[in-house]
């Protein structure tokens, strides 16, 4: 496994990582790789859209209500037919499956990760 180059703590502090709850998950039409379009509630920070290539490990029903971690301060990115407004975080296994990072216990949506 190759490590990425060393970076400063300031770079980490620039990322706004928050807790959010998935409200909706549907197949993202027009995506190059099979993905879900997620609608995620970040509490007082609002509801944001994201695209996630997690169809191999998760079905739509089990995603609803799942609390996840996401970076919410990247510039929006056009993916298929939607503008992704946040980046859902996950670990990538040997088969390139993404395993969502979740909270151990339910938290208030929008809490900052530090």
Number of C-alpha atoms within 10 A of each C-alpha: 3 4 5 6 5 6 8 7 8 8 8 11 11 9 15 16 22 23 26 31 25 21 16 17 22 16 17 21 15 12 16 9 12 15 22 22 24 25 21 28 22 23 15 10 13 11 15 19 21 26 27 23 19 19 16 12 10 14 14 15 11 10 19 16 14 16 25 24 25 26 17 23 14 12 11 15 14 12 18 16 11 17 16 22 21 24 21 24 17 17 10 11 9 6 6 11 15 19 15 21 15 18 13 8 6 13 12 14 20 20 17 13 13 9
